[in-house]
Amino acid sequence: MESQAKETATKDATPSNPRGIPYAPFVDKVEDYVSSRDDVEPTLRRFQELIAKYQFMEQNLQRRVAGLKDKMPDIQKTLDTVRFLKLRTSESDSIETTFELNDTLYAKAEIPPTDEVYLWLGANVMLAYPLDEAEQLLDSKLKAAKQSLANCEEDLDFLREQITTMEVAIARVYNWDVVQKRKEKEEEERRKGKSS
């Protein structure tokens, strides 16, 4: 129980964006992360793992964005249809239309004036809604999808920044290691020069 509280406190202490994606550590001074050359490989490995996690999140968000962009036109089209049906009065004539059964199959239908529509909810579930409720539901779904898309795009930008920050951190640690190797080599050559 106590370890869970500490773990939660640690998670809360990690700065993150509004949807919980943690900020990448900014390496200003390599010495804060690496005290000797022995620490270089584990630090580089840890940074690479962080980049891999960010890239995994980025791929998932890209798939989600693609799904939202596919879904939103369908929601908008359905909402427009419901709004069109609401405009029709009981005295209006029936309208003949062609509707899509699947990607390549269409059917003709005659639609009399109506006060309800059937909406697919998913998982092979369809439910009848009065036109006003259907409009409200579709409008809220469209707004939620737009907000979700905006959040995903914001998160993608955030992840790209974090990946860049980590790539810079890796370069700094690697360059620090190269400088340390050079210094050790020069020191070794000095010792050899003094001893001969």
C-alpha positions, 0 to 999 in steps of 0.5 A, spaced: 500 500 500 505 504 501 509 503 495 503 504 491 502 511 494 510 512 493 509 510 486 503 514 485 507 520 488 512 519 483 508 519 477 505 525 479 511 528 480 513 527 473 512 533 468 507 531 462 503 534 457 495 535 459 494 527 456 499 524 461 505 524 456 511 525 460 516 530 458 523 528 455 529 530 460 533 536 457 540 534 457 544 541 459 550 538 462 552 531 460 555 530 467 548 530 471 547 524 467 554 521 466 559 521 471 564 516 468 565 513 461 562 507 464 555 510 465 555 512 457 552 505 455 547 505 460 545 512 459 545 511 451 540 505 452 536 508 457 535 514 452 534 510 446 528 506 450 525 513 451 525 514 444 522 508 442 516 509 447 515 516 444 515 513 437 510 507 439 506 512 442 507 517 435 505 511 431 498 509 435 496 516 435 497 517 427 493 511 427 488 514 431 488 520 427 487 516 421 481 513 424 478 519 426 479 523 419 475 517 416 470 517 421 468 524 421 466 525 414 461 519 415 458 523 422 457 529 418 454 526 412 449 522 417 448 529 421 446 533 415 441 527 413 438 528 419 437 535 419 434 534 412 429 529 414 427 534 420 426 540 415 421 535 412 413 536 414 408 531 414 405 533 408 411 533 404 411 527 399 416 521 399 423 522 397 426 517 392 434 516 394 439 511 393 443 509 399 449 505 401 449 498 403 456 497 403 462 499 399 460 497 392 452 495 393 447 501 393 439 500 394 433 505 392 428 507 397 422 511 398 422 515 404 416 518 407 416 524 412 418 521 418 420 523 426 425 518 427 431 515 424 435 508 426 443 509 427 448 504 428 451 505 434 457 499 433 458 492 434 452 490 430 447 495 434 442 499 431 437 504 435 431 508 433 432 515 435 427 521 435 430 526 430 431 531 435 435 526 439 439 523 433 441 530 431 444 532 438 447 525 439 451 526 432 452 533 433 456 531 440 459 525 437 462 530 431 464 535 436 468 529 441 471 527 434 474 534 432 476 535 440 479 528 440 483 530 433 485 536 435 488 533 442 491 527 437 495 533 433 497 536 439 500 530 442 503 528 435 507 535 435 509 534 443 512 527 441 516 530 435 519 535 440 520 530 445 523 525 440 528 531 438 530 533 445 532 525 446 536 525 439 539 531 442 541 528 448 544 522 445 548 526 441 551 530 447 552 524 451 555 521 445 560 527 444 562 527 451 564 520 451 568 522 444 571 528 448 573 523 454 576 518 450 580 523 446 582 526 453 584 519 456 588 517 449 592 524 450 593 523 457 596 516 456 600 518 450 603 524 455 605 518 460 608 514 455 612 520 453 615 522 460 616 514 461 621 514 455 
